[in-house]
């Protein structure tokens, strides 16, 4: 399974048991976060461009976080998820500014 990240045009693989942020880290990419992927800062929020149906259901913790962001996101947060919480079961394409190769990785 692959995650395609716009606007950087980055693609990386993800395992079924990983969150999107864990897969990014394992593949040598940074993902904007303040809390280190613990689900408290909500900085990892991303927009789903294709493959919404391939994402895991929103659990209570993520739902609370997304509702707290609703007024600051387009469409009241519809079409957005937290990378530290979301898992996938097929390819998706998303938008997240700031995803890039970690310093020192090629």
N, C-alpha and C positions, 0 to 999 in steps of 0.2 A: 504494500500500500504506500502511496506517496502523498505528500503534502506539497502543494505549490503555493508559494508566498509571493504576492504582488505588493508593492510595485517593484521589488528587488529582483523578481524573476528567479527566485531560489526554489529548488525542489530537493526534498529529502525524504527518506523512507521513515516509516513509523511501524512499530510492532503493535499488535492488538492490545497488549496490556499497558501500553504507555499513554501518557497524556501528550498533547501536542508539544508542550514546552519541554517535556522530558526527551522527546524524539529530537527536537531542535538541538538541545544540549548534547545529546549523544552523537549527533552528526556534526558537531563542531560549530554550531551557530549560537549567537547570543539572541535572547528574546527579552524585550523590555519588561522588567519586573523590579519591584522594590522589596517585596517580601520573600523573594527567592522561590516563588512557586507555591506558596502556602495558601493562596486564595484569599488573602486579607487586603492586599493593596488594589487589586483589580486593574493594575497597569497592563496586564497581559491580554486584555480584551481585544478581540479581533472581529472583523466583519467576514461573514461567509459569502463567497462569491458563487461557488458551485459546490454541490454535494451536501447541502444541509441535511438531507435524509440519511447520510452516511455517518452522522455524528451520534455519539451516545446520548441518551436522554439527559436532560438537565436535572441534576439532583438538587436537593433543598439548599445546600450551602451555596452552590453556583447561582441558583435562582435568586437568593437573597442578594448576592453581589450584583447580579445583572439588574435587579429592580432598583438598587441604589444608584445605578448609573443611568437609568432610563431617561431622565430629563436632560442628560448631557450628550446623549447619542441620537443620531438620526432615527426616525421612525420609532421613537420611544424604546430603542434598544432591540427591536425585532431584527433578527438576522445577525445577532452578535453572540459570541460565547467567550468564555475565559479559557485561555490556552493551558492553564494549570489544572483545569478540571475536565476539559473535553477530551474524549477518546474517539477514534474513528474505526469503521469497519470496511472502508473502501476509500478510494482517492477523493480528495477534496481540493478546492482552490479557495484561498482566502486572501484578505488584505490586512497587512499589519506593517506599519512603518517602523523602522528601526531594527528589523531582523537582519543580521549580517554575520559573516564569518568571524569567529573569535580571533582576537589578535594572536598572531603567530601560527595560525592554521592556514593551509593553502586550500 
